[in-house]
Amino acid sequence: GESVGLHLPTLSVQEGDNSIINCAYSNSASDYFIWYKQESGKGPQFIIDIRSNMDKRQGQRVTVLLNKTVKHLSLQIAATQPGDSAVYFCAENDRGSTLGRLYFGRGTQLTVWP
Amino acid sequence: DAGVTQSPTHLIKTRGQQVTLRCSPKSGHDTVSWYQQALGQGPQFIFQYYEEEERQRGNFPDRFSGHQFPNYSSELNVNALLLGDSALYLCASRLNRNTEAFFGQGTRLTVV
């Protein structure tokens, strides 16, 4: 069943501030995680991924942190912009799925105020 | 590269009817998965196709069925539609299990 969840359903930040979106997972055997951004009326869009043999990965303005000890994942967005407003999902790869079934959390709605 | 494409974008059906949704995966991808996303929820896995066979299935009734064609495109069929089937249906394709899944824009199905 679903093993990924989120701490907060909504997050509001001011433009220019940094945002942190959190995610908890329950399957300690999960080996691959993805963050997706979903704008209204659109499909999920890949942001960044991280494998379980890593603790941190950086992209353009985004950083993902993985804490396997407490089974926690976070997405940090630097200098948040209005265009970052969307729902953010973390997704977990089903380790038992050879073709990669993804489990999604409920999502966090990020709102960026000017 | 057109990415993952789905059709139609919107659809309205009556309870009891049947519907077929279509998906073309990203170029080079041979694995297609279907997800159902209810309003305010994360996507839920329906099933996955590889080499024209259903390889894995989520917790969905047999009313949900699918097909994959030799060109890797796929269809999702839902029979005997219920009001609760109203959702955004997403198609995703991947190169392999250790890379990101690319999603289409989805088909918004409304059952009335």
Contacts between the chains, C-beta under 8 A, distances in Angstrom:
chain1	res1	chain2	res2	distance
A	1	B	59	7.5
A	2	B	42	7.9
A	2	B	44	7.6
A	4	B	42	7.8
A	32	B	97	7.4
A	32	B	98	5.9
A	34	B	100	5.6
A	34	B	101	7.3
A	36	B	103	7.7
A	41	B	105	7.9
A	41	B	108	7.9
A	42	B	105	5.8
A	42	B	106	7.5
A	43	B	4	7.6
A	43	B	90	5.5
A	43	B	103	3.8
A	43	B	104	5.3
A	43	B	105	4.9
A	43	B	106	4.9
A	44	B	43	7.0
A	44	B	90	7.2
A	44	B	103	4.7
A	45	B	103	7.4
A	46	B	100	4.4
A	46	B	101	7.7
A	46	B	102	6.9
A	49	B	99	7.9
A	49	B	100	5.6
A	51	B	98	7.4
A	89	B	42	5.3
A	89	B	43	7.6
A	91	B	42	7.9
A	91	B	101	7.8
A	93	B	97	6.3
A	93	B	98	7.7
A	97	B	48	7.8
A	97	B	56	5.8
A	97	B	97	6.7
A	98	B	55	7.8
A	98	B	97	6.5
A	99	B	31	5.3
A	99	B	33	7.9
A	99	B	48	5.5
A	99	B	50	5.6
A	99	B	55	5.6
A	99	B	56	6.5
A	99	B	94	7.6
A	99	B	97	5.8
A	100	B	31	7.4
A	100	B	94	5.6
A	100	B	96	7.1
A	100	B	97	3.1
A	100	B	98	7.4
A	100	B	101	7.0
A	101	B	33	7.1
A	101	B	45	5.3
A	101	B	48	6.3
A	101	B	56	5.6
A	101	B	58	7.6
A	102	B	33	7.6
A	102	B	35	8.0
A	102	B	43	7.6
A	102	B	45	6.7
A	102	B	92	7.7
A	102	B	101	6.0
A	103	B	45	7.3
A	104	B	35	7.9
A	104	B	42	3.3
A	104	B	43	4.9
A	104	B	44	7.4
A	105	B	42	5.4
A	106	B	40	7.7
A	106	B	41	6.1
A	106	B	42	5.3
A	107	B	40	7.9
A	107	B	41	7.6
A	107	B	42	5.4
